[in-house]
Amino acid sequence: MLVTLAADSRIRRLVRETVGGLPRQFWWLWVSTLVNKLGAFVITFLSLYLTTERGYSASYAGLVASLFGLGSTIAAVGAGVLADRIGRRPTLVAAQLGTAAATAVLGFVDGQVAIAVVAFLVGLCNNATRPATSAIIADLVPAEDRVRAYSLNFWAINIGFGVSAAVAGVIATQGYLTLFLLDALSTLVCAVVIFIRIPETKPAQPLANAKADGGPTIGLGTVFRDGRFMAVVGLNLLLALVFQQSSTTLPVDMGASGITATEYGVVIGLNGLLIVVLQIPLTRWMEGRSRTGLLIASCLLAGWGFGLAALAGSSAWLFALSVAVWTVGEILNAPTTMGLVAELSPTHGRGRYQGVYSLSWSLAMFLGPGVGGVVLQHAGAGVLWVGCGICGTVAALGHVAVARRARTTAGADAATGVAPTAAEKAPAGA
């Protein structure tokens, strides 16, 4: 009896420490994210749809995915600026409404040019949500709880992703149009939840402290001149190029190896399932550990997790093992990096900083599919997956270099009596 009560007490304490103390508005944002991702079918299955349903080549599927990424690239910076200027809420709602409309249209259009143009518009609207969402979390949640909040939001994304990927494989056997329409509907519901339940969180800009806090003096040039922040962005870009293969070249390679759409849905759904199961325990395990160590480990696990796909052949089980390894890398990397970006972002420049950080993912969406598709088609899957392992290794070494430079700079500041900036107090890899 006493053992049962003690275990029950530990469980309650674990739940309280994991989800307690966060603002109610954050949880409405969490719910809207979950609803949206439960219906996020199109991005995951777009390459498979183009190659198996429409009969287009892997190169064309890569081109369409790259155009999706180009739209995302433009949106990353533009939406970040809008989030700072007109507010987080209107930027987010407009982006979601645009995504719902463009996704529905994509299910009906025919012809290579039309599909490519609409895919670009989907990417443009879809990624415009990222800077605003990240800025809202940074606005709502105190600094000491942000890694936990980003982890929980990432958890919601992957609960939805895991369920949608598994279900979508079954739905796709009845016709892909249903996937596009359900995706559009879930995004529309998300927009409604945000409009009704999430207030504007953009901080008031006090004139007396505007310059000191980086208010109106912060422009995109300021962000791009922030060396340590841009180092984080550059290393994230390299790792994002690897992760991008999961929704582009991976399904193409699996399809060419004889893996069915249903099997692909189950295998890639393992990514979301593992994040749902492991995200919270691993986030708690990460507390107090070296940020440099976590980033190095995450890069190596991600890169060589994809590298294992070179050994998979026609085995869905080996592809699943590959997904499991790089998923652990993703779990370690995501909250660590997002928390760091929030720390490095001045209050009145959060939209722009989050937009430029999002730019690394958007550039990966633009560059990754095209490069991956060409490598897969002309050099083979083995070269592609080993290349992913090399990229992960380079990113890990990059974090080592950034951490050493941060320590050298901190030592020089201490020797000269120059106080470090807020960004220098939380350097990449520190």
Buried (B, 14 or more C-beta within 10 A) or exposed (E): EEEEEEEEEEEEEEEEEBBEEBBEBBBBBBBBBBBBBBBBBBBBBBBBBBBBBEEBEBBBBBBBBBBBBBBBBBBBBBBBBBBBEBBBBBBBBBBBBBBBBBBBBBBEBEEEEEBBBBBBBBBBBBBBBBBBBBBBBBBBBEEEBBBBBBBBBBBBBBBBBBBBBBBBBEBBEEEBEBBBBBBBBBBBBBBBBBBEBBEEBBBEEEEEEBEEBBBEEBEBEBBBEBEBBBBBBBBBBBBBBBBBBBBBBBBBBBBEBEBBBBBBBBBBBBBBBBBBEBBBEBBBEBEEEEBBBBBBBBBBBBBBBBBBBBEBEEEBEBBBBBBBBBBBBBBBBBBBBBBBBBBBBBBBBBBBBBBBBBBBBBBBBBBBBBBBBBBBBEEEBEEBBBBBBEBBBBBBBBBEEBBEBBBEBBEEBEEEEEEBEEBBEBBBBB
